[in-house]
Amino acid sequence: MSIENQRDPETEVFIDTFQHAYVYRDMRAKYDDIKGDVEKIFLEEYNEPVSEYISEKYNITKKEALDLYTYFEIEISKFHQSKFKEEK
């Protein structure tokens, strides 16, 4: 099963509420391509090539790309925490 098929639909809808969701998804896909089926991989190792790819594609700096990815990851984490609290 592909990674895209394993994604939580509610989380994907949440991501869509943000501006630049397409950039985040593009970065996430690039990281997924790099790591493949390997679960235990440090994405930080691949920040440089991924941020460079995004920087060139969307005409933003590498720092902006990484900051955007980090922002999304934090917001998604908060979303998951709030869902968990609601379920309790």
C-alpha positions, 0 to 999 in steps of 0.5 A: 500500500502506498504512503498516500493511501495510508494518510489520515483523511481528516488530517489531509482536510486540515492541511487543505485549510492552510495557504501553501498546502501544495508546497508542504505536500510537495515537500512531504512527497519528496521526503517520502520518495527519498525514504521509500519503505524505510520507517526509521530514517532521519529526514534531516539528512535530506533537508538540503536536497529537498529544500533546494528542489522546493526552492527552485520549483516555487522560487522561495529560499531554502530556509523558507521551504524548511520553515514552511515544512516545520510550521505544517508539522507543528500545526499537524501535531497540534491537530492530532493532539486536539483529536486525541483529547476529544476522543478521551 
